[in-house]
Amino acid sequence: MKKLPAKAAAWLMPLLLSLLMSGLVSLIATLHANGLNMDSVQRWPSAWLFSWIVAFPVLLLVLPVVRKLVGWLTEAPGQAK
């Protein structure tokens, strides 16, 4: 299987992360609000889509900031005391 170029990671990681996290969070929120029933099963895909539409651009914007914060809070490899 041919791999994507390394620079694709800048958008591929937030894409996959936003799909997984928005899916899980929207599922939990939908089940919490409606219980486990057919209505929840029917509502969840639209809740997931709406959540993902918000989550993906937000991740694209905040991920560089989070990486910098993590860099400030952790030691770089090889610099442990």
Sequence and secondary structure as in RCSB ss.txt:
>XXXX:A:sequence
MKKLPAKAAAWLMPLLLSLLMSGLVSLIATLHANGLNMDSVQRWPSAWLFSWIVAFPVLLLVLPVVRKLVGWLTE
APGQAK
>XXXX:A:secstr
     GGGHHHHHHHHHHHHHHHHHHHHHHHHHH SSHHHHHHHHHHHHHHHHHHHHHHHHHHHHHHHHHHHHS 
 TT   
